Amino acid sequence: MGIFGFLKKEDPDEAALKKLKDAGADLSQPQTIQFFIAFPSQFTADKAAIRIKKSGFHVTIITSKRLDWVCRATKKMVPELSAIRNFQTEFGPLINTYSGKYHGWKIAKEK
């Protein structure tokens, strides 16, 4: 519980990692993690993808049902809260510059 008896809002990244751990995922091993960022145009998605690729991510641009352009940035890493937050910290200014919206992450299913 938070200050003054109000419930503290649960961090979505912490909650997702806890759910994965509770489901039996081995979070000590590298996993393929996909981050999703929506942009209003193909131009802005392309510009952002160039910068994200320079940080070692594989980036695929897809269109969504809402007709925006989504960068799916993929990288193999240990799924730790600090790594997830580092992505948001590193690319937050870029996302803002191109009027993007961060839509979270997931662990990709291995083929």
C-alpha positions as CSV (number, residue, x, y, z in Angstrom):
1,M,0.0,0.0,0.0
2,G,1.3,3.5,-0.8
3,I,1.3,6.7,1.3
4,F,-2.0,7.7,2.9
5,G,-3.4,4.3,2.4
6,F,-3.8,4.5,-1.3
7,L,-2.8,1.5,-3.4
8,K,0.5,1.9,-5.1
9,K,0.1,1.4,-8.9
10,E,1.9,-1.8,-10.0
11,D,4.7,-1.3,-12.5
12,P,3.7,-3.1,-15.7
13,D,7.3,-4.3,-16.5
14,E,7.7,-5.7,-12.9
15,A,4.3,-7.4,-13.2
16,A,5.2,-8.9,-16.6
17,L,8.5,-10.3,-15.3
18,K,6.8,-11.7,-12.2
19,K,4.1,-13.4,-14.3
20,L,6.8,-14.9,-16.6
21,K,8.7,-16.2,-13.5
22,D,5.6,-17.6,-11.9
23,A,4.8,-19.4,-15.2
24,G,8.2,-21.1,-15.0
25,A,10.3,-19.0,-17.3
26,D,14.1,-19.1,-16.6
27,L,14.8,-15.3,-16.5
28,S,18.5,-15.9,-15.9
29,Q,19.0,-17.0,-19.5
30,P,19.0,-14.7,-22.5
31,Q,15.7,-14.5,-24.3
32,T,14.6,-12.9,-27.6
33,I,12.8,-9.7,-26.4
34,Q,10.6,-7.7,-28.7
35,F,9.9,-4.0,-28.0
36,F,7.0,-2.2,-29.8
37,I,6.9,1.5,-30.7
38,A,4.1,3.0,-32.9
39,F,4.8,6.0,-35.1
40,P,2.4,8.2,-37.1
41,S,4.0,7.6,-40.5
42,Q,6.3,5.3,-42.4
43,F,8.8,8.2,-42.6
44,T,9.1,8.6,-38.9
45,A,9.2,4.8,-38.3
46,D,12.0,4.5,-40.8
47,K,14.0,7.3,-39.2
48,A,13.6,5.8,-35.7
49,A,14.5,2.3,-37.0
50,I,17.9,3.5,-38.3
51,R,18.8,4.8,-34.9
52,I,17.5,1.7,-33.0
53,K,19.5,-0.6,-35.4
54,K,22.7,1.3,-34.5
55,S,22.2,0.0,-30.9
56,G,22.3,-3.6,-32.0
57,F,18.6,-4.3,-32.4
58,H,17.0,-6.1,-35.4
59,V,14.1,-3.8,-36.5
60,T,11.0,-4.8,-38.5
61,I,8.4,-2.2,-39.4
62,I,4.8,-3.4,-39.6
63,T,1.5,-1.6,-40.0
64,S,-1.2,-2.0,-37.4
65,K,-4.9,-2.2,-37.5
66,R,-5.0,1.4,-36.4
67,L,-3.0,2.4,-39.5
68,D,0.1,3.5,-37.7
69,W,3.6,2.1,-38.3
70,V,5.1,-0.1,-35.6
71,C,8.8,-0.7,-35.1
72,R,9.4,-4.1,-33.6
73,A,12.9,-3.9,-32.1
74,T,14.3,-7.4,-31.3
75,K,17.3,-8.3,-29.3
76,K,18.5,-11.4,-27.4
77,M,19.1,-10.4,-23.8
78,V,18.6,-11.5,-20.2
79,P,15.1,-10.2,-19.3
80,E,15.9,-8.1,-16.3
81,L,14.0,-5.0,-15.2
82,S,17.1,-2.8,-15.7
83,A,17.4,-4.0,-19.3
84,I,13.8,-3.3,-20.1
85,R,14.0,0.1,-18.5
86,N,17.2,0.9,-20.3
87,F,15.5,0.5,-23.6
88,Q,12.8,3.0,-22.6
89,T,15.4,5.4,-21.2
90,E,17.7,5.2,-24.2
91,F,15.0,5.5,-26.8
92,G,12.5,7.7,-25.0
93,P,13.8,11.0,-26.5
94,L,13.8,9.4,-30.0
95,I,10.3,8.2,-29.5
96,N,9.2,11.7,-28.5
97,T,11.1,13.4,-31.3
98,Y,9.1,11.4,-33.9
99,S,5.8,11.5,-32.1
100,G,5.9,7.8,-31.3
101,K,4.3,5.8,-28.5
102,Y,5.9,3.0,-26.6
103,H,3.7,-0.1,-26.5
104,G,5.7,-2.4,-24.3
105,W,7.6,-5.6,-24.8
106,K,7.3,-9.4,-24.9
107,I,9.5,-12.4,-25.0
108,A,9.3,-13.8,-28.5
109,K,8.4,-17.5,-28.9
110,E,11.4,-19.5,-30.1
111,K,10.8,-21.4,-33.3
